[in-house]
């Protein structure tokens, strides 16, 4: 097929503003496409050369592309740059300057789609020393034979700016019309796409095997499945109604979603957007090799950054360190992750997406070997809105974003690529900075692990309730301590160590070591949240609920000048919580 036939269609597609017309043009184009290269034509039309999950991208920088245009057109660099700043579109620059080409090259011949595609592949795959120069040379070679119109589209494709407005979904429409006999077949095509994330592959199967072939497309290791997504609601009763009165509620971890494909010892990790992110997580690869007890499997989990000494969850932002290529090894060391598995889509030849959630969860329990850094998402079955609410507050308090409520029963399959009511997220609906620090009393401690073994890993902190003269707990703090603090805390606290919870301490938490309330520390956190565990402000805002501090951190200040009764009071915390809410009502956009 000549490349000019393709670009003729591109011009027409670009000119239309009607989706129906665009689909019709695509149908015509696909009908004319030779079956053996239909996948390539589809990739090119959406501005790519491979499916995104391969990670191989064209993305030639404009500067490099301009150099190729300069060489191919024989114009001065200054002129090329001026035209570029005037037109703002490298494709138009190429089109215009090649029209001015004075000498027709001897090699001029009509370009074919295959030829252009192969050159683009070479450009994408050129790496290492001399790669830039090679890319320019290949591009110049292509431009030598290209008409101005072809040059326009070649330049737009290599720089990643084709932008015809054709989405994968529009291609699916066209394929369903052409090979499925019409709109009724759309669902089958969409399912095939959702299971493979590869629009070129779907086109190839459609042309070679028709609708039957499309229906037979199977989930495959190595091809990411488009993720099942959740709807959102903000009331526990409404959610419960929506899922039919019974559900499984899981922590909604605040990390990075991973779809993990394992085949023997090979592990690939795909992101929520189906990018291959395996190189960012060599530690996860190892964990999966050691702890997933199936030869072949596709599983989903959330990877959460954790504080290495205490194992506590950290905010999502801490995973950003993984995005810096050169610092991966440092990031693994300083920002380890814990994995929380919440679904399984495939095991040893068996497609589990058509199985109900309860069944999938059972299989997950069998094939994931729980360890220090590897777990299943924390989950409870419930049929009461109070139970749901309680679990939600617990989740927020330990650093999660909220919960994901999942429907039960036969219908509750894994709906790839769909945002539906089988999963409903219930997130904390406010976000505000905790501006003031608080002074809290140490009432208990937890043994440290790893580098903190033999010391305290975290402390249980309480506020003061002057009316009842008790110390209700507010948080467990493990962050903000220097090595020196960790070294000296056991001896400072030794004097107030007791064998059981102090009679004036109220908490739903079991500490490893208990103290008489004496030492006051200054703490800052992200916000004040509701809690089913901590007892400050118990039953004041809500029944069977207290207040807690989310992401608490020691500021470094020992308030030796304060007696425990001078600590922040429960009423102050309630006030802080209420003013947080007020702030949100006043600034709904925040
Ligand atoms: P959000 O920004 O709220 O995470 P999203 O569009 O990425 O939204 P949604 O489907 O709306 O995704 O919400 C579910 C997301 O929550 C998943 O993509 C996943 O990353 C995350 N998550 C955390 N814990 C769980 C869990 N136990 N089950 C399912 N998803 C979970």
Boltz pocket constraint, residues with backbone or C-beta under 6 A from the ligand:
constraints:
  - pocket:
      binder: B
      contacts: [[A, 228], [A, 229], [A, 230], [A, 231], [A, 250], [A, 251], [A, 252], [A, 253], [A, 254], [A, 255], [A, 256], [A, 257], [A, 272], [A, 302], [A, 342], [A, 377], [A, 404], [A, 425]]
      max_distance: 6.0
